[in-house]
Amino acid sequence: MNTRVIALMVAAAFVGCATTGTPVSKAGGDDEEAAAKNETAPKPPSDDKIQAAKQQQADVKKQPVAQGPKISASVKAEFDGAVKKWETAKNAKGGLVTADCKGLAANFSRISDGQLAAQSHFNAGTILEHCCYEKDAEGEYQAALSANPAYAPAMANLGQIYWKQNNPTTAKSWFEKAIQADPTHAGAAYANLGAILY
C-alpha cells in the first residue's frame, strides 16, 4: 500500500462529521428503538466468507511476482490520479469542502479492478463519510466488502457508522469481524470495541 493511500485512510479516521445523536451507553442499548435498528442493519460477512477471502489473499501472496495478478498501468494511473485530486482538495485553502466530496469519491468509486476495488471503494467511503454522506459512505464500504469480504478497514468504518447511529449491537459485531479479518491492523476496531464493552 503506498503512503498516499495510507494518508487518505488516516485522515479519514481523524475527521468526523456532526451526528444527529450520541452513542448509546450499554445500559441504553436494550430499548425497542435500538432493537429495531439492530434488526434492519446489514450483517457483517460470514466467518466462511472472511476465511475464504483471507485464503485467496494468502494464495496470491505465494505466487511469484511474474505470475501474480497485475494492476494495469491505466488503472494504476486512474487510482493515482484520484489520490492526487483528493490531496489537492484536502490541501487547498479551506480544506476539503462538502461540494467536492461526491466528485472526489466518484473518482475512486469507478475503479473496479480486482486488485484495487476494495481499497478504491473504501477511499470513496472515507471521503463521503468525512462530508457527512453516511448513507453513501455505507454503500461504498459495502462495495469494498463485495470486492474483498476480509477488508477490515471497511468493516471497522461500518461499525463506526452504526455506533454514531446509536446502534451499538450492530457496531460491536462489525468491530469484532474487523478484528477477526485482520487482527494486526485493526487498532481502531479494538479501540471502538473497547469503548462499547467498557
PyMOL commands that set and color helices and strands:
alter all, ss='L'
color gray80, all
select helices_A, chain A and resi 3-14+26-30+32-40+47-62+73-91+98-109+117-130+134-147+152-164+168-181+183-185+187-197
alter helices_A, ss='H'
color red, helices_A
deselect
rebuild
show_as cartoon
